[in-house]
Structure formats: C-alpha cells, structure tokens
Amino acid sequence: MPTITAFESSPDRGRGQARDMRVRWALEEVGQPYDVRLLSFAAMKQPPHLALHPFGQIPTYEDGDLALFETGAIVFHIAERHDGLLPKDANARCRAIAWMFASLNTIEPPIVELGMATLLERGESWYEARLPILRNRLGNRLDELSRHLGGADWLDGAFSAGDLLMVTALRRLNASRILEGYPTLSSYVARGEARPAFRRAFDAQLAVFTAASSG
C-alpha cells in the first residue's frame, strides 16, 4: 500500500489547498488505499525527508522501492498504474496528459503569482503598479480556458487526470472570489468538488487539520 506525506498542521486550515489533496483525490478516484505520514515543518527540512523530496516539501509518494515527489509526477504515476484517470484511446490519452501539463504550467503559475503578491508584497512600493499586470495575465488565461470548456462538463470528453489537476489549480482562487466572474469555470470546479472521490479526499485531509487543532 503506498504511503504519502502531508502537513501535520496544514497552513491552509483544512481547505484542501495543500498539494497532498491532489494525490489523495487521485488515489480515491482509482480506489487505491493508502497510508499518510504526517510531517511537521521542521521534519520536512531534515535529511530523512530531503532524501525523498530534495526541496523539502510535501507530498511525497512511496510504494515499495519507488519514491516520487512533485504532484504532477505522482498523479501521472497513479493514472498510469490504475484505470479511471486516463482514457484508453491513445490520442485521447495524449490530450489528457497535455491538460495535466497545462494545468501545472499554464494555469497554476499566474494563480500562484497573484496569490503570493497579494499575501506577501502589499507593503512594497511597486505593489499597486504590479497588481493590475498580474490580474490581467491571469484573466487572459481564465478567459482562454473558459472559452475552451464552453458548455462541456470536462476538458476533453470524460473526466481525467487533466481535470483533476485543473480543478485543484483553480480551487486556489476560492478565497479571492475571482472565479465568480467566470461562471463556466465556477461550475466546472463545482462538478469536480461534487465527485465522491473528491469528497472522500477532502474529508480525509480536513480530519488531519481538525485533529491537530483540537490536540
């Protein structure tokens, strides 16, 4: 049974924004039981964990003699080993993998950049000038994604690992309410969050935060 790592006390306060959520969701989608090893921030920077993740982050994935880091690589590995996250048709499979890359390389970076600027750069002299640039850059990507999705339920036919990663990337905008201006994308995220596998994964990670808060 694979083991993943997660925050002992998540800084997102159980909202499912930490990246272990993606791996939990993928494992739930394919029906693969898993163990979770919880880590403090201090333990994440110690040699045992750095041997698994050279950048001292979470999650990691261990199964037998295989150890992986980076959520995209982990989700891809899970999707390759189990049915349910990648189409059988060769071309559709390639497109689903392309959407995995798009979610992590095209959509998530401007989301993270805007979030970090809002959180950490408010006191800087250039903050007010930079903020419209970041918002415009993100808005362009969300416009393009919304146009592609149109009236479809998922990015390319049936739900895939591409949708799983895309929904988790877009969920990072929940606190900002930016998605309220994109009803197509809001509905898309809501469909992802309504999947039973998502709910199981969300409840599992929330239970960790609840236990840590009450302990």
C-alpha positions as CSV (number, residue, x, y, z in Angstrom):
1,M,0.0,0.0,0.0
2,P,1.5,3.4,-1.0
3,T,2.4,6.0,1.6
4,I,2.1,9.7,1.0
5,T,3.3,12.6,3.2
6,A,1.2,15.6,4.3
7,F,1.4,18.5,6.6
8,E,1.0,17.7,10.3
9,S,-0.8,21.0,10.6
10,S,-1.7,22.4,7.3
11,P,-1.3,26.2,6.8
12,D,-4.5,26.3,4.7
13,R,-6.6,25.4,7.7
14,G,-8.1,22.3,6.1
15,R,-9.4,24.0,3.0
16,G,-7.8,21.3,0.7
17,Q,-5.3,23.7,-0.9
18,A,-2.2,21.8,0.1
19,R,-0.9,19.7,-2.7
20,D,-1.3,16.4,-0.9
21,M,-5.0,16.9,-1.8
22,R,-4.3,16.2,-5.4
23,V,-2.6,12.9,-4.7
24,R,-5.3,11.9,-2.2
25,W,-8.0,12.6,-4.8
26,A,-6.2,10.6,-7.5
27,L,-5.9,7.6,-5.2
28,E,-9.5,7.9,-4.2
29,E,-10.6,8.1,-7.9
30,V,-8.9,4.8,-8.7
31,G,-9.9,3.1,-5.4
32,Q,-6.3,2.6,-4.2
33,P,-6.0,2.5,-0.3
34,Y,-3.0,4.5,1.0
35,D,-1.3,5.5,4.2
36,V,-0.4,9.0,5.2
37,R,2.7,10.0,7.2
38,L,2.3,13.5,8.7
39,L,5.2,15.8,9.0
40,S,6.0,19.0,10.9
41,F,7.6,21.9,9.1
42,A,10.8,21.1,10.9
43,A,10.8,17.5,9.8
44,M,10.3,18.5,6.2
45,K,13.7,20.0,6.2
46,Q,15.5,17.1,7.9
47,P,17.7,14.6,5.9
48,P,15.1,11.7,6.0
49,H,12.5,13.7,4.2
50,L,15.0,15.6,2.0
51,A,16.1,12.1,0.7
52,L,12.6,11.8,-0.7
53,H,12.0,15.4,-1.7
54,P,15.1,17.4,-2.3
55,F,13.2,20.7,-1.9
56,G,11.7,19.7,1.5
57,Q,8.1,20.0,0.6
58,I,5.0,17.7,0.5
59,P,3.7,15.5,-0.8
60,T,5.9,12.5,-1.5
61,Y,4.8,9.1,-2.6
62,E,6.4,5.8,-1.6
63,D,5.4,2.4,-2.9
64,G,7.9,-0.4,-2.4
65,D,11.3,0.7,-3.7
66,L,9.8,3.7,-5.6
67,A,9.8,7.2,-4.2
68,L,8.4,10.2,-6.0
69,F,7.9,13.9,-5.5
70,E,6.0,16.6,-7.4
71,T,2.3,16.1,-7.6
72,G,2.2,16.0,-11.4
73,A,4.6,13.1,-11.5
74,I,2.8,11.3,-8.7
75,V,-0.7,11.8,-10.2
76,F,0.6,10.6,-13.6
77,H,2.2,7.5,-12.0
78,I,-1.2,6.7,-10.3
79,A,-3.1,7.3,-13.6
80,E,-0.7,5.0,-15.5
81,R,-1.0,2.2,-13.0
82,H,-4.8,2.2,-12.5
83,D,-7.8,2.6,-14.6
84,G,-10.0,5.7,-14.3
85,L,-7.8,8.7,-14.8
86,L,-6.5,8.3,-18.4
87,P,-8.5,7.3,-21.5
88,K,-7.9,4.0,-23.2
89,D,-7.8,5.6,-26.7
90,A,-4.2,6.6,-27.5
91,N,-5.0,10.1,-28.8
92,A,-7.4,10.9,-26.0
93,R,-4.8,9.7,-23.6
94,C,-2.2,12.1,-25.0
95,R,-4.7,15.0,-24.8
96,A,-5.4,14.2,-21.2
97,I,-1.7,14.3,-20.4
98,A,-1.4,17.6,-22.3
99,W,-4.1,19.0,-20.0
100,M,-2.1,17.8,-17.0
101,F,0.8,19.8,-18.1
102,A,-1.4,22.8,-19.0
103,S,-2.9,22.9,-15.5
104,L,0.5,22.9,-13.8
105,N,2.5,25.0,-16.3
106,T,0.0,27.4,-17.9
107,I,-2.9,28.0,-15.4
108,E,-1.5,27.5,-12.0
109,P,1.6,29.8,-12.2
110,P,-0.3,33.1,-12.7
111,I,-2.7,32.0,-9.9
112,V,0.2,31.4,-7.5
113,E,2.0,34.5,-8.6
114,L,-1.1,36.7,-7.9
115,G,-1.7,35.0,-4.6
116,M,1.8,35.4,-3.4
117,A,1.9,39.0,-4.4
118,T,-1.3,39.7,-2.5
119,L,-0.1,37.9,0.5
120,L,3.5,39.0,0.7
121,E,4.0,42.2,-1.3
122,R,1.4,44.6,-0.1
123,G,4.0,46.7,1.6
124,E,6.2,47.1,-1.4
125,S,6.3,50.4,-3.3
126,W,5.7,48.7,-6.6
127,Y,2.7,46.6,-5.4
128,E,-0.1,48.8,-6.7
129,A,1.6,49.1,-10.1
130,R,2.3,45.4,-10.4
131,L,-1.1,44.1,-9.3
132,P,-3.1,45.0,-12.5
133,I,-0.4,43.3,-14.6
134,L,-0.8,40.1,-12.6
135,R,-4.6,40.2,-12.7
136,N,-4.6,40.8,-16.4
137,R,-2.2,37.9,-17.0
138,L,-4.4,35.6,-15.0
139,G,-7.6,37.0,-16.6
140,N,-6.3,36.2,-20.0
141,R,-5.7,32.6,-19.1
142,L,-9.0,32.2,-17.4
143,D,-10.8,33.7,-20.5
144,E,-9.0,31.2,-22.7
145,L,-9.8,28.2,-20.5
146,S,-13.4,29.2,-20.2
147,R,-13.7,29.5,-24.0
148,H,-12.3,26.1,-24.5
149,L,-14.5,24.5,-21.9
150,G,-17.7,26.1,-23.2
151,G,-20.7,24.0,-22.3
152,A,-18.7,20.8,-21.7
153,D,-18.5,19.1,-18.4
154,W,-14.8,18.3,-18.7
155,L,-11.8,19.4,-20.7
156,D,-11.8,16.6,-23.2
157,G,-14.7,14.2,-23.0
158,A,-14.7,12.1,-19.8
159,F,-13.2,13.2,-16.5
160,S,-9.4,12.6,-16.5
161,A,-6.2,13.4,-14.6
162,G,-6.1,16.6,-16.6
163,D,-9.4,17.7,-15.0
164,L,-8.2,16.6,-11.5
165,L,-5.2,18.8,-11.7
166,M,-7.0,21.7,-13.3
167,V,-9.8,21.7,-10.7
168,T,-7.2,21.7,-7.9
169,A,-5.3,24.6,-9.6
170,L,-8.5,26.7,-10.0
171,R,-9.6,26.0,-6.4
172,R,-6.6,28.1,-5.3
173,L,-8.8,31.1,-6.4
174,N,-11.6,30.2,-3.9
175,A,-10.6,32.8,-1.3
176,S,-10.2,35.6,-3.9
177,R,-13.7,35.1,-5.4
178,I,-12.2,35.7,-8.8
179,L,-14.0,32.7,-10.3
180,E,-17.3,34.4,-9.6
181,G,-16.6,36.3,-12.8
182,Y,-16.3,33.1,-14.7
183,P,-19.5,31.1,-14.3
184,T,-18.3,28.4,-16.7
185,L,-15.2,27.7,-14.6
186,S,-17.1,28.0,-11.3
187,S,-19.5,25.3,-12.5
188,Y,-16.5,23.2,-13.7
189,V,-14.9,23.4,-10.3
190,A,-18.2,22.6,-8.5
191,R,-18.5,19.4,-10.7
192,G,-15.1,18.3,-9.6
193,E,-15.8,19.0,-5.9
194,A,-19.0,17.1,-6.2
195,R,-17.3,13.9,-7.2
196,P,-17.4,11.3,-4.4
197,A,-13.7,10.7,-4.6
198,F,-13.0,14.4,-4.1
199,R,-15.3,14.4,-1.1
200,R,-13.5,11.4,0.5
201,A,-10.1,13.0,-0.1
202,F,-11.2,16.4,1.2
203,D,-12.8,14.9,4.4
204,A,-9.6,12.9,5.0
205,Q,-7.3,15.9,4.8
206,L,-9.7,18.0,6.8
207,A,-9.8,15.4,9.6
208,V,-6.0,15.8,10.0
209,F,-6.3,19.6,10.5
210,T,-9.3,19.1,12.9
211,A,-7.3,16.6,15.0
212,A,-4.3,18.9,15.0
213,S,-6.4,21.9,16.0
214,S,-8.1,20.1,18.9
215,G,-5.0,18.3,20.1
